[in-house]
Every structure is written in structure tokens, then in C-alpha cells.
Amino acid sequence: MNFKNDQQTKKIAPVWQILAVIAICASGAITHAAAQVAVPPTPSTITVEDGNAAFLVGHAHGSQGYTCLPTSTGGTAWNPTARPEATLFTDLLGAQFQIITHFQSINEGPKPGVQVPLSGNATWQSSLDSSRVWAVKVNGIDPDPSIESCPNTGSIQCLLLQSVGSLKGPTGGNLLAKTTFIQRLNTRGGAVPTSACTVGQTQLVPYSADYFFYRANR
């Protein structure tokens, strides 16, 4: 056995896996897998309206930011002063691959009639083709053990969000550009800190969640 060549083969294999993933994504296999996206049952308040179907799910790991502000009673309290930031992954070829980043940014492709806030909107950008979708909260529920899709008590809310803008990637990629709705489900962590705080103090609370992306049925 050529030990040196064997070591090189082991190092190169992951690269070929990554190239395979890129080829799969470039061919549109992800966008054609809508029938394989199984969405858990959700309460009506965060259920996507008829005429839309889930086409992609990303497993997110990130943080929710909080800042300590004064209250009207003279005390202090933690307030969510920034959108969550996260990286979304999917399972491909037996490994976790990054597919989307989630952050706050200016809405560069607003839908007709949408007023673009200077503070920006929650943003999801494809790591594969740089297409983007901006969305706002429609409704949210607090986690409860009786809710299959949102069972982890004490975690950040599960949400229904609606697209208020989108943009294709620089080379025309549109993985996320046709997104109509997004659900944030199976949240874990990210809730408001329970510790005492001093004004101006900030804290990032880690969270994880599943984000389901929908588009209109053709």
C-alpha cells in the first residue's frame, strides 16, 4: 500500500463531495425536491396559506441579540434589538453543508407597495447562487410541549413570515428569489435572558431552528 497516496486520497475525497453537492444544486435538484420536504403540523396562526408549497428546509444555528434598556418603572430589562443571525445547513452526502445565511439588511428588491425601512428587513441569502429573500413576521407562537412543530418551552418564538422582497443572484440564480413564505419551527434557545442587567449591556443568546421556505404552486 502506498501510504502517502492513501493519505492524499483521504484529503481529496471531501473536495469531490463538495463539488458533487455544487453540481447537484446547480442542476436545480434542490428546487425540484419540494415533494420531499415534510413540514410538521402547525397551528393555524403560523400555517402558510393554501396555494404555496415548501421547497426547501434549512437547519439553522445562530444567535439572537438583546440589549439592556431602562423601563418606565425605573428598572432595566432585556430587549431584542437585532434580528437573529444564523447559518442554515442541509444534509447532503452524509454531511452538513451550508446553504443559506440569515441576517439583517436593506431590502434591495422590495415588492410593489412595500415601504423599505431604514433599519432593514430579515434576510436570507443563498450560499449557492447569492439569491435573496426579505421577509417580515406575520404571526408567532410561544413554544409548547403540546405543539409538535414548536415543543421546546422557554425558547424563542416559532414564526410565520411573508416575503416583502427578493432578488436574483448576480448570475441569475433564483433559489430563494421566488420564496413567498418562511416558517421558523422547532426553535431551541434564543429566548430573552433572565439575568439582571445594566443599561447598555448587550448579550447574544444562541439558538437553533428549522426554516421552511415556500413558493407559489404553479
C-alpha positions as CSV (number, residue, x, y, z in Angstrom):
1,M,0.0,0.0,0.0
2,N,1.2,3.5,-0.9
3,F,0.6,5.2,2.5
4,K,1.3,8.7,1.1
5,N,-1.1,8.3,-1.8
6,D,-3.7,6.8,0.6
7,Q,-3.4,9.9,2.8
8,Q,-3.8,12.2,-0.2
9,T,-6.9,10.3,-1.4
10,K,-8.5,10.8,2.1
11,K,-7.8,14.5,1.9
12,I,-9.1,14.9,-1.6
13,A,-12.4,12.9,-1.1
14,P,-14.2,15.7,0.8
15,V,-13.4,18.1,-2.1
16,W,-15.1,15.8,-4.6
17,Q,-18.1,15.6,-2.3
18,I,-18.3,19.4,-2.2
19,L,-18.0,19.5,-6.0
20,A,-20.8,16.9,-6.3
21,V,-23.0,19.0,-4.0
22,I,-22.4,22.1,-6.1
23,A,-23.3,20.1,-9.2
24,I,-26.4,18.8,-7.7
25,C,-27.5,22.3,-6.6
26,A,-26.6,23.9,-9.9
27,S,-28.8,21.4,-11.7
28,G,-31.8,22.5,-9.7
29,A,-32.1,19.3,-7.8
30,I,-32.8,21.2,-4.5
31,T,-35.7,23.2,-6.1
32,H,-37.2,20.1,-7.6
33,A,-37.3,18.3,-4.2
34,A,-40.5,20.0,-2.9
35,A,-42.3,16.8,-2.5
36,Q,-39.6,15.5,-0.2
37,V,-39.9,18.5,2.2
38,A,-42.0,17.2,5.1
39,V,-43.4,20.1,7.2
40,P,-44.7,19.1,10.7
41,P,-48.2,20.1,11.6
42,T,-48.5,23.7,12.7
43,P,-51.2,25.8,14.5
44,S,-53.4,27.8,12.1
45,T,-51.8,31.1,13.3
46,I,-48.5,30.1,11.7
47,T,-49.7,27.9,8.8
48,V,-48.9,29.0,5.3
49,E,-51.9,29.8,3.2
50,D,-53.1,27.5,0.5
51,G,-51.5,27.8,-2.9
52,N,-48.0,27.6,-1.6
53,A,-45.7,24.6,-1.1
54,A,-42.5,24.0,0.9
55,F,-39.5,23.5,-1.4
56,L,-36.5,23.8,1.0
57,V,-35.6,23.4,4.6
58,G,-32.5,24.7,6.4
59,H,-31.4,23.7,9.8
60,A,-30.2,27.0,11.5
61,H,-27.6,27.6,14.2
62,G,-27.1,31.2,15.3
63,S,-27.9,33.9,17.9
64,Q,-30.5,36.4,18.9
65,G,-29.2,39.8,20.2
66,Y,-30.5,41.6,23.3
67,T,-29.7,45.0,24.8
68,C,-30.5,46.1,28.3
69,L,-32.7,49.2,28.3
70,P,-34.4,51.3,31.0
71,T,-38.0,50.6,31.8
72,S,-40.8,53.1,32.6
73,T,-40.7,52.0,36.3
74,G,-37.1,52.9,36.7
75,G,-35.7,49.4,36.3
76,T,-34.0,47.7,33.4
77,A,-34.9,44.9,31.1
78,W,-33.5,42.9,28.1
79,N,-34.9,43.9,24.7
80,P,-34.5,42.2,21.4
81,T,-32.7,44.9,19.5
82,A,-31.4,42.9,16.5
83,R,-32.7,40.2,14.2
84,P,-31.3,36.8,14.7
85,E,-28.2,35.9,12.7
86,A,-27.7,32.3,11.7
87,T,-26.2,29.9,9.2
88,L,-28.5,27.3,7.7
89,F,-27.4,23.8,6.7
90,T,-28.8,20.8,4.9
91,D,-27.9,17.1,5.0
92,L,-26.1,16.1,1.7
93,L,-23.9,13.1,1.1
94,G,-23.9,12.3,4.8
95,A,-22.5,15.7,5.9
96,Q,-23.8,19.1,6.8
97,F,-23.4,21.7,4.1
98,Q,-24.1,25.5,4.4
99,I,-26.9,26.6,2.1
100,I,-28.1,29.9,3.4
101,T,-27.1,32.8,5.7
102,H,-29.6,34.7,7.8
103,F,-29.1,38.3,8.8
104,Q,-30.5,41.9,8.6
105,S,-30.0,44.0,5.6
106,I,-31.6,46.8,3.4
107,N,-34.4,45.4,1.2
108,E,-32.9,45.9,-2.3
109,G,-35.7,44.2,-4.2
110,P,-39.0,45.4,-2.4
111,K,-42.3,44.2,-3.7
112,P,-44.7,46.8,-5.1
113,G,-46.2,48.9,-2.3
114,V,-43.6,47.8,0.3
115,Q,-42.1,50.7,2.3
116,V,-38.4,49.9,2.9
117,P,-37.4,50.5,6.5
118,L,-34.1,52.2,7.1
119,S,-33.3,49.5,9.7
120,G,-33.6,46.8,7.0
121,N,-35.5,43.5,6.9
122,A,-34.7,40.0,8.0
123,T,-32.8,38.5,5.1
124,W,-32.0,35.0,3.8
125,Q,-29.2,34.7,1.2
126,S,-28.4,31.6,-0.7
127,S,-24.8,30.4,-0.3
128,L,-25.1,28.7,-3.7
129,D,-26.3,31.4,-6.0
130,S,-26.5,34.6,-3.8
131,S,-30.2,35.0,-4.4
132,R,-32.0,36.7,-1.5
133,V,-35.4,37.0,0.1
134,W,-36.5,39.6,2.6
135,A,-39.4,38.8,5.0
136,V,-41.4,40.2,7.9
137,K,-43.3,38.5,10.7
138,V,-46.9,37.7,10.1
139,N,-47.6,35.8,13.3
140,G,-45.7,34.0,16.1
141,I,-46.4,31.5,18.8
142,D,-44.6,30.6,22.1
143,P,-43.3,27.0,22.2
144,D,-45.4,24.5,24.0
145,P,-44.8,20.7,24.5
146,S,-48.3,20.0,23.0
147,I,-47.2,21.6,19.7
148,E,-45.4,19.1,17.6
149,S,-43.6,21.7,15.4
150,C,-42.7,24.0,18.3
151,P,-42.3,22.0,21.5
152,N,-39.3,23.4,23.3
153,T,-40.7,25.6,26.1
154,G,-38.7,28.6,27.0
155,S,-37.3,29.1,23.5
156,I,-37.6,31.9,21.0
157,Q,-41.0,32.0,19.2
158,C,-41.9,29.9,16.2
159,L,-42.9,32.2,13.3
160,L,-44.8,32.6,10.1
161,L,-43.0,35.2,7.8
162,Q,-44.0,36.6,4.5
163,S,-41.8,37.8,1.7
164,V,-41.6,41.6,1.2
165,G,-38.8,41.5,-1.4
166,S,-36.5,39.2,-3.3
167,L,-33.5,39.4,-5.7
168,K,-31.9,37.0,-8.1
169,G,-28.2,36.3,-7.7
170,P,-25.6,38.2,-9.8
171,T,-25.6,35.4,-12.4
172,G,-29.4,35.0,-12.4
173,G,-29.7,32.3,-9.7
174,N,-33.1,32.2,-8.1
175,L,-33.1,29.5,-5.5
176,L,-34.7,31.9,-2.9
177,A,-36.0,34.6,-5.3
178,K,-39.4,33.0,-5.7
179,T,-39.9,32.5,-1.9
180,T,-43.4,33.6,-0.8
181,F,-43.4,32.5,2.9
182,I,-41.0,31.2,5.5
183,Q,-41.8,29.3,8.7
184,R,-39.4,29.1,11.7
185,L,-40.1,25.9,13.6
186,N,-38.6,23.6,16.2
187,T,-36.8,26.5,17.9
188,R,-34.4,25.8,20.7
189,G,-32.8,28.5,22.8
190,G,-32.7,32.2,21.9
191,A,-35.2,33.4,24.5
192,V,-34.9,36.7,26.5
193,P,-32.2,36.4,29.2
194,T,-33.5,36.1,32.7
195,S,-30.4,37.6,34.4
196,A,-30.3,41.2,35.8
197,C,-28.6,43.8,33.5
198,T,-27.3,47.3,33.4
199,V,-28.3,49.8,30.7
200,G,-26.3,49.5,27.5
201,Q,-25.2,45.9,28.2
202,T,-25.7,43.5,25.2
203,Q,-25.9,39.7,25.1
204,L,-26.1,37.2,22.3
205,V,-28.2,34.1,23.1
206,P,-27.6,31.0,20.9
207,Y,-30.5,29.4,19.2
208,S,-31.3,26.7,16.6
209,A,-34.4,26.3,14.4
210,D,-35.7,24.8,11.2
211,Y,-36.6,27.3,8.5
212,F,-39.0,26.1,5.8
213,F,-39.2,28.0,2.6
214,Y,-42.3,28.1,0.4
215,R,-43.1,29.3,-3.1
216,A,-46.4,29.6,-5.0
217,N,-47.8,26.5,-6.7
218,R,-47.5,26.6,-10.4
